[in-house]
Amino acid sequence: MRRKMKDLVSENIAFREDGKVQSLDVYAPRRVNMGIVVIVLIMMAFGMVMLFSASMPKAYTSQGNSMYYVIHQGGFLILGFIAALVITFIPLKAFDKWPITLFVYLSAVGMALLTLFTGSVINGARRWIFIGGISIQPSEYVKVAIVYSIAGYRSFIQRMRKKGKLKTERFNQKTFDALIDITIPGVLVMFCLLIVVLQPHMSCFLILSAISAICFLVCGIPLSSWIRGTAILLSVTLVIGGVFYLAMPGKRKKQLEKNFAHVVTRLNIFSTMNAEEEEEKTADEDDTYQIEQSIIAIGSGGMTGVGFGNSRQKYMYLPEAHNDYVYSIICEELGFVGGLVILLLFWAFALTGFMISWQADSLFTRILTTGYTTLLTLQAFLNIGVATGAIPPTGITLPFFSYGGTANFFFMISVGMILSVSRSGRKRKTVKLVV
């Protein structure tokens, strides 16, 4: 009973002359941010409808069931929705424990290593593992785990410093702080990134690098730690990387270089699509086919589109129409208006998520909300950038719209964490109650 009263009443209490309470400030009740809930539900419903339209020809041709991809996607989304619902009503303090943070990080590294050594090779990349006939992409878990690990680590360091620990007399204190703030977590993150790169999975590497940098930026790390810690981290990376590469057998070096050949190809595709002179084109027609078909699909839609279900490009003209290029099909069927609605939904999600982050009551909750909001919106805008030819092809899916069970499940986990922050990790307003 006392805990409930403490959770409701602040310390600001005014008394009358007779000693009775005159007024008191009462905390506003804890509520989930309904803006995020509505936006995500709209994207889930809209995404399922458009996935059905985009995937129908391929599903019927390859699986004999036009609903195949929708059914699979729906199953993962339902599981993700249930998980997000559970997470939403768990107090954030329950997550801010160093053993949980350590487990999340080690499990992410373990799954990444498992994929690297035993994963199935599809389209020249080892990114998937199969469990019970279901393909799982562990890199999607790694994205969620990295944000959580950084938040948990920084929160743990903050608690230690408040207790007067993490001080040293043997070394320069600022250098020691830089090691703790930047170098050590930087090495741990880069080790995870290295495993992802070796798969190879460059799109995941880029997203992980970006969200890790954003998380570090909102940690409130002093400038001196940034300068010293980054210098040490770069020095360690260059030395270890150089030794590792020089000691590598020639056969392994060639294999490593071969793994990154697709990066050069994708850059050539981008430069060719934007080349004005014929001699500037470095990619052949087979390489540029996919992005050309994507642009044709978007251009065919015009202002209002050719009509829902009437796309022509999805009939095997545009590869991965249900996956990486679902945005192109949306623009073809619903036109500029449909494409703009998608952009506005993700902008609204970003603004709402960052507003929650701004109101966060702790470092842990601020990093979590910023990281997960950045993850979903960055991935969305990168996918749209690829579909429109604004950036080189990267193989990034559109959250809640592209087919991808593992990805959408962990996107829902991210949403659940944001909602949990909105409910129990924000600064609470007070209302004056006159007795």
C-alpha positions, -999 to 999 in steps of 0.1 A, spaced: 0 0 0 28 24 9 46 16 -24 14 25 -43 10 58 -24 47 66 -31 41 59 -67 12 83 -68 21 112 -45 52 135 -48 70 151 -19 53 185 -24 26 185 4 12 217 19 -3 217 55 -29 240 71 -23 256 105 -42 228 123 -18 203 108 -41 188 82 -31 184 46 -42 214 25 -29 203 -9 -5 178 -24 10 171 -58 -1 139 -74 18 121 -101 -1 117 -134 -10 80 -140 14 59 -161 1 57 -197 14 41 -229 20 65 -257 -10 59 -279 6 78 -309 32 50 -313 5 23 -309 -17 38 -336 11 44 -360 25 9 -357 -10 -7 -360 -16 13 -392 17 2 -406 11 -34 -397 -23 -35 -413 -12 -14 -444 19 -36 -447 0 -69 -447 -24 -56 -474 4 -44 -496 25 -75 -490 -4 -97 -502 -6 -76 -534 32 -76 -540 38 -112 -532 7 -129 -547 23 -139 -581 55 -152 -566 38 -170 -538 14 -187 -562 42 -196 -587 68 -209 -562 46 -222 -533 12 -229 -550 -5 -207 -525 -10 -169 -531 -13 -163 -494 19 -181 -485 41 -150 -476 12 -132 -459 5 -162 -436 41 -165 -426 45 -128 -421 13 -127 -401 25 -155 -378 57 -136 -369 39 -103 -365 14 -119 -341 42 -134 -320 60 -100 -321 29 -82 -311 24 -105 -281 60 -101 -271 58 -63 -274 26 -63 -253 43 -82 -225 74 -60 -226 53 -28 -225 39 -36 -191 72 -47 -175 88 -18 -156 121 -6 -172 140 -11 -140 136 -49 -145 156 -46 -177 184 -24 -163 204 -52 -147 241 -60 -157 236 -98 -159 208 -93 -184 230 -69 -204 259 -94 -204 236 -122 -215 221 -101 -244 255 -92 -257 270 -127 -254 239 -142 -270 242 -117 -299 279 -126 -305 271 -163 -302 243 -162 -327 265 -141 -351 294 -166 -348 269 -195 -353 257 -179 -385 293 -172 -397 304 -208 -393 273 -229 -398 248 -207 -415 233 -214 -449 247 -196 -479 220 -178 -500 230 -154 -528 266 -156 -518 261 -146 -482 260 -167 -450 233 -149 -431 206 -175 -423 203 -205 -400 174 -230 -402 156 -242 -371 128 -267 -376 125 -258 -413 121 -220 -405 148 -196 -417 161 -172 -392 184 -142 -397 203 -137 -365 216 -103 -376 181 -89 -369 185 -99 -333 220 -84 -332 206 -50 -342 183 -50 -312 209 -65 -289 236 -39 -297 213 -10 -286 203 -28 -254 239 -37 -246 251 -1 -250 222 12 -229 229 -14 -202 266 -8 -202 263 30 -199 237 27 -171 260 3 -152 290 27 -155 268 56 -144 257 37 -113 293 27 -104 305 63 -107 276 75 -84 289 51 -58 323 67 -61 339 37 -79 359 36 -111 386 59 -98 423 52 -102 456 67 -88 479 45 -110 469 60 -143 457 94 -156 420 96 -146 409 112 -178 426 84 -199 411 58 -176 377 73 -181 382 74 -219 390 37 -218 358 30 -199 336 54 -219 348 48 -255 375 22 -259 362 -8 -241 326 -6 -254 339 4 -288 360 -28 -290 330 -49 -279 308 -33 -306 335 -36 -333 340 -73 -325 303 -78 -332 305 -57 -364 335 -77 -376 316 -110 -374 287 -94 -394 311 -81 -421 327 -115 -425 293 -132 -433 294 -108 -454 264 -85 -445 273 -50 -454 238 -35 -450 236 -48 -414 271 -35 -408 261 0 -419 230 1 -398 248 -13 -367 275 13 -371 250 41 -375 228 32 -345 258 24 -323 272 59 -331 238 75 -323 236 56 -290 271 68 -280 262 104 -289 233 105 -265 253 90 -237 265 123 -224 302 113 -227 327 142 -220 346 156 -250 380 146 -234 368 109 -233 357 111 -269 391 124 -281 413 101 -260 391 70 -263 386 73 -300 424 78 -306 431 46 -285 404 27 -302 416 36 -337 452 27 -328 442 -7 -314 420 -14 -344 447 -5 -370 474 -25 -352 452 -57 -346 436 -54 -381 470 -50 -398 486 -79 -380 455 -101 -386 456 -93 -424 493 -98 -428 492 -131 -409 463 -144 -430 471 -170 -456 470 -159 -493 440 -182 -500 420 -167 -471 429 -132 -483 415 -139 -518 383 -154 -502 379 -123 -480 383 -100 -511 358 -121 -530 333 -116 -501 334 -79 -507 332 -80 -545 294 -74 -543 301 -40 -526 320 -28 -556 293 -41 -579 266 -22 -561 286 10 -562 291 5 -599 253 0 -603 247 33 -585 273 52 -606 260 37 -638 224 47 -630 236 83 -625 261 85 -653 254 110 -681 280 97 -706 281 61 -719 318 56 -712 311 65 -675 289 34 -671 308 6 -653 279 -19 -647 262 -41 -673 225 -44 -680 221 -75 -658 235 -56 -628 213 -26 -633 181 -46 -642 166 -46 -607 170 -9 -600 157 0 -635 126 -21 -630 121 -5 -596 122 30 -611 99 19 -639 74 7 -613 75 40 -593 72 60 -625 43 40 -637 23 48 -607 21 85 -614 1 106 -588 -26 81 -578 -13 48 -591 -26 21 -614 -49 7 -587 -45 -18 -558 -36 -52 -572 -30 -39 -607 8 -38 -606 25 -52 -637 61 -52 -623 53 -77 -596 47 -104 -623 84 -114 -622 96 -82 -639 109 -68 -606 128 -94 -585 122 -93 -548 90 -73 -553 77 -87 -520 109 -80 -501 135 -53 -508 114 -35 -534 79 -36 -519 79 2 -518 82 3 -556 51 -18 -559 32 4 -534 42 35 -555 31 17 -587 -3 7 -573 -11 37 -551 11 63 -568 29 93 -553 1 96 -527 7 60 -514 45 65 -513 40 98 -494 18 81 -469 45 56 -461 71 84 -457 47 104 -434 40 73 -412 77 68 -406 83 105 -400 55 105 -374 70 74 -358 104 91 -356 91 123 -341 70 105 -315 98 82 -306 123 110 -302 98 130 -281 96 100 -257 134 99 -257 135 136 -248 112 129 -218 132 98 -206 139 98 -169 173 80 -171 203 74 -193 192 38 -198 157 47 -211 171 76 -233 196 54 -251 170 26 -256 144 49 -271 168 68 -293 185 36 -305 153 17 -314 136 48 -330 167 53 -351 169 16 -360 134 15 -375 134 49 -392 169 46 -406 161 12 -420 129 25 -436 145 55 -453 175 34 -465 151 10 -481 131 38 -498 164 54 -509 174 21 -526 140 17 -543 141 52 -557 178 50 -568 189 77 -544 215 54 -528 234 22 -539 215 -11 -535 219 -25 -499 194 -53 -495 176 -36 -466 139 -44 -459 111 -19 -452 99 -25 -416 63 -39 -414 59 -39 -452 87 -61 -466 85 -99 -462 108 -110 -434 96 -129 -403 127 -125 -381 131 -88 -390 95 -79 -382 95 -99 -350 124 -80 -337 110 -47 -350 80 -54 -327 104 -61 -298 119 -27 -305 85 -11 -305 77 -29 -272 108 -14 -256 98 21 -268 63 17 -254 77 4 -221 98 36 -218 67 57 -226 48 40 -198 74 36 -170 106 53 -181 94 89 -187 95 119 -163 60 121 -148 39 153 -146 23 163 -114 -11 176 -107 -19 197 -76 -48 182 -56 -65 205 -31 -80 186 -2 
